[in-house]
Amino acid sequence: MDMPSFLTVFALLVAGFAGVEARIKRTDRRMARVERKLDLVLDHLGLHQADPDLEQVAALLRDGKKIQAIKVYREITGADLKEAKEAVERMG
C-alpha cells in the first residue's frame, strides 16, 4: 500500500472512531437526563430505592482488600467492573 492510500485509510478510521465516541457521549448525556427525570418521578411518588448494604465492602477496604471489595460491590449492586472500581475508590 502506498503512503497516500495508507494516510487516507488512517484518516477514515480516525474520523470513524471520533464519530462513535461522539455518539457514546451523546447517549451518556441522554441517559443521565432520563435518570434525573426518573429520580424526580420517584421522589414525587414518594418511592425510594434502598441503597444496598455496602458495609461488607467498607470492611474489606479497611482491611486493605481493595480487589475483593470491588468483587463484592459488583455482586451486591450488579455494576460492571469500571463502575465498581470507581465506586470503591470513592469509598476508600
C-alpha positions in Angstrom: 0.0 0.0 0.0 1.4 3.4 -1.0 1.7 6.2 1.5 -1.3 8.4 0.2 -3.6 5.3 0.4 -2.4 4.5 3.9 -3.0 8.1 5.1 -6.5 8.1 3.5 -7.4 4.8 5.3 -5.9 6.1 8.6 -7.9 9.4 8.3 -11.1 7.5 7.7 -10.5 5.3 10.7 -9.8 8.2 12.9 -12.9 10.0 11.7 -15.0 6.8 12.3 -13.8 6.5 15.8 -14.4 10.1 16.5 -18.0 9.7 15.3 -18.5 6.7 17.5 -17.1 8.5 20.5 -19.4 11.4 19.9 -22.4 9.1 19.8 -21.4 7.5 23.0 -21.1 10.8 24.7 -24.5 11.9 23.4 -26.0 8.7 24.6 -24.4 9.1 28.1 -25.9 12.6 28.3 -29.3 11.4 27.3 -29.2 8.6 29.9 -28.2 11.0 32.6 -31.1 13.2 31.7 -33.5 10.3 31.8 -32.1 9.1 35.2 -32.6 12.6 36.7 -36.2 12.7 35.4 -36.8 9.2 36.8 -35.4 10.3 40.2 -37.8 13.2 40.2 -40.8 11.0 39.4 -39.8 8.5 42.1 -39.4 11.4 44.6 -42.8 12.8 43.6 -44.4 9.4 44.2 -42.7 9.0 47.5 -40.8 5.9 46.4 -37.2 5.4 47.4 -34.9 2.7 46.4 -33.0 1.4 49.4 -29.2 1.6 49.0 -27.6 -1.9 49.1 -25.8 -2.7 52.3 -22.2 -1.9 51.5 -20.8 -2.5 55.0 -19.0 -5.6 53.8 -17.3 -3.6 51.1 -16.3 -0.9 53.6 -14.9 -3.6 55.9 -12.8 -5.1 53.1 -11.5 -1.7 52.2 -10.5 -1.1 55.9 -8.6 -4.4 55.8 -6.8 -3.3 52.6 -8.5 -5.8 50.3 -9.5 -3.5 47.5 -9.8 -6.1 44.8 -12.1 -8.3 47.0 -14.1 -5.2 47.8 -14.6 -4.4 44.1 -15.7 -8.0 43.6 -18.2 -7.9 46.5 -19.5 -4.5 45.3 -20.2 -6.0 41.9 -22.1 -8.9 43.4 -24.2 -6.7 45.6 -25.0 -4.0 43.0 -24.7 -5.7 39.6 -22.3 -2.9 38.5 -19.7 -3.6 35.8 -16.0 -3.6 36.6 -15.4 0.0 35.8 -18.3 1.3 37.8 -17.5 -0.9 40.8 -13.8 0.2 40.7 -14.8 3.8 40.6 -17.3 3.4 43.4 -15.0 1.5 45.7 -12.2 4.1 45.1 -14.7 6.9 46.1 -15.5 4.9 49.3 -11.8 4.5 50.2 
